[in-house]
Amino acid sequence: MMIRNFKLALIALTFCSVAGAATTMEKDGVLRDESGRTLYLFAKDEAGKSNCVEACLAKWPAFVAKTDAKPSGDLTLVTRNDGSKQWALKGKPLYYFAGDAKAGDINGDGMGGVWAVIRSGAPAAKTGASTY
C-alpha cells in the first residue's frame, strides 16, 4: 500500500511540475486538482480519446489543460473533438463531477458503474450498462 501511495504521489508531483495552475495532488489516496477537486476516469473512454460528449460533459466536465501545458510521464494530453486539450492519466482522460459541491467531495465515484476516482492502487471503473 505504501508503495502504491508513493507512486501516486510521484505522479502528482510530476504533474505539479508540468501543469502550471492545473496541477494535481494526492489527498487521502485520491487524485485531485490543485484546488482539491476530485478527478475521475470514465471506463468507456479509449486511450487517447474522450467518449464523454454533449450531455455527458454537462455532468462530467473535462479537466482542461492550458494551451502551453506539456505532458510528462503517465500524465498526458488528449485532444478533444473541439480542439481543446484535456489532461489524461496514461492516455485516459480526466474529468470532474458536477455533483461535487466542494473540494474533497467524491459524489461521482462508482456512478453508473463506469465512473471512478483515481485511488492509489485501485482499478478504474468497469464498463456497465449506463454511460453517465
C-alpha positions, 0 to 999 in steps of 0.5 A: 500500500505504501508503495502504491501511495508513493507512486501516486504521489510521484505522479502528482508531483510530476504533474505539479511540475508540468501543469502550471495552475492545473496541477494535481495532488494526492489527498487521502489516496485520491487524485485531485486538482490543485484546488482539491477537486476530485478527478475521475476516469470514465471506463468507456473512454479509449486511450487517447480519446474522450467518449464523454460528449454533449450531455455527458460533459454537462455532468462530467466536465473535462479537466482542461489543460492550458494551451502551453501545458506539456505532458510528462510521464503517465500524465498526458494530453488528449485532444478533444473533438473541439480542439481543446486539450484535456489532461489524461492519466496514461492516455485516459482522460480526466474529468470532474463531477458536477455533483461535487459541491466542494473540494474533497467531495467524491459524489461521482465515484462508482456512478453508473458503474463506469465512473471512478476516482483515481485511488492509489492502487485501485482499478478504474471503473468497469464498463456497465450498462449506463454511460453517465 
